[in-house]
Amino acid sequence: DAGVIQSPRHEVTEMGQEVTLRCKPISGHNSLFWYRQTMMRGLELLIYFNNNVPIDDSGMPEDRFSAKMPNASFSTLKIQPSEPRDSAVYFCASSLEQGVRHFGDGTRLSIL
Amino acid sequence: AQSVTQLGSHVSVSEGALVLLRCNYSSSVPPYLFWYVQYPNQGLQLLLKYTTGATLVKGINGFEAEFKKSETSFHLTKPSAHMSDAAEYFCAVTGFSGGYNKLIFGAGTRLAVHP
C-alpha cells in the first residue's frame, strides 16, 4: 500500500521566495495534518483538515503560511515570502482513526 | 487539558539490555495513549496504542507498554535492545480541545544503543 507521499523531499531556496510543499494522503483517509519539526520547538501542528475542510489552523505561524486541500487526494502548504526561520522539516500526515497518524517522510526545507 | 511528559530526553542502553522509556500523562477523561517512533530522515510511525481493554499492549518490533491509571503512566519497554532500535520515541495522548480530538505529543526521547 502506498503511504503518505510528500514532495519535494528537500528544498533549498533563498529568503523571499515562494515555497510550495505537496502532500498526497492515503486513499480513503478523511483527515490530513501538516506538522513542522525543529530542534528548538519539536513537533508542532500547523493545520488540520477534515473531509477537505480546514478545522484548526491555530498553529499556522503567520499570514505568510497558507494551506489548501482542493480534493481528498491532494494538499499544499505554501510559504510566501519565505524567511530563514522557516527552515525545518515539514510533515504531512493522514488519518482515519482517532489518534492514529500516518506520516510521510517529510520535506526538509532550508531558507538561505 | 491533556498533556504528556516524557522523562529523559536521551536514554542510552547496551545492546541486549532492557529498554525503558518513561511517559506520564495528564487527562481529565479516559485517555487514548500512543507511542510513535521516528528513525532518521523518516516520519513518525505508530509503535502501539491503548484505547480500552487490556492494559498491557504489544506493538511492533517487540515493544510493549502498560497503561497504569493509578500512576498516570504509559511506559514503553523492550526486553532486549537491538542496534536497530536507535531512534526517537514519542509518547502521545488524545485530548478534546478546540472542538475536536487533538493528538498531543511529548517532547520525545532519543534512544541510543551501543555495542
Contacts between the chains, C-beta under 8 A, distances in Angstrom:
chain1	res1	chain2	res2	distance
A	4	B	43	7.4
A	42	B	105	7.5
A	42	B	107	5.5
A	42	B	108	6.6
A	43	B	44	7.8
A	43	B	90	7.2
A	43	B	105	5.3
A	43	B	108	7.6
A	45	B	102	7.4
A	48	B	100	7.3
A	50	B	100	7.5
A	55	B	99	7.3
A	55	B	100	6.0
A	56	B	98	5.4
A	56	B	99	7.7
A	56	B	100	6.8
A	56	B	102	7.8
A	58	B	98	6.8
A	91	B	43	5.3
A	91	B	44	7.5
A	93	B	43	7.2
A	93	B	44	7.8
A	98	B	32	6.3
A	98	B	94	6.0
A	98	B	101	5.5
A	99	B	32	4.8
A	99	B	34	5.5
A	99	B	49	6.5
A	99	B	51	7.9
A	99	B	92	7.0
A	99	B	94	4.5
A	99	B	101	7.3
A	99	B	103	5.3
A	100	B	34	7.5
A	100	B	46	5.9
A	100	B	49	6.8
A	101	B	36	7.6
A	101	B	44	6.9
A	101	B	46	7.3
A	101	B	103	6.5
A	102	B	46	7.9
A	103	B	43	3.0
A	103	B	44	4.8
A	103	B	45	6.7
A	104	B	43	5.4
A	105	B	41	7.2
A	105	B	42	5.4
A	105	B	43	5.2
A	106	B	41	7.9
A	106	B	42	7.6
A	106	B	43	5.6
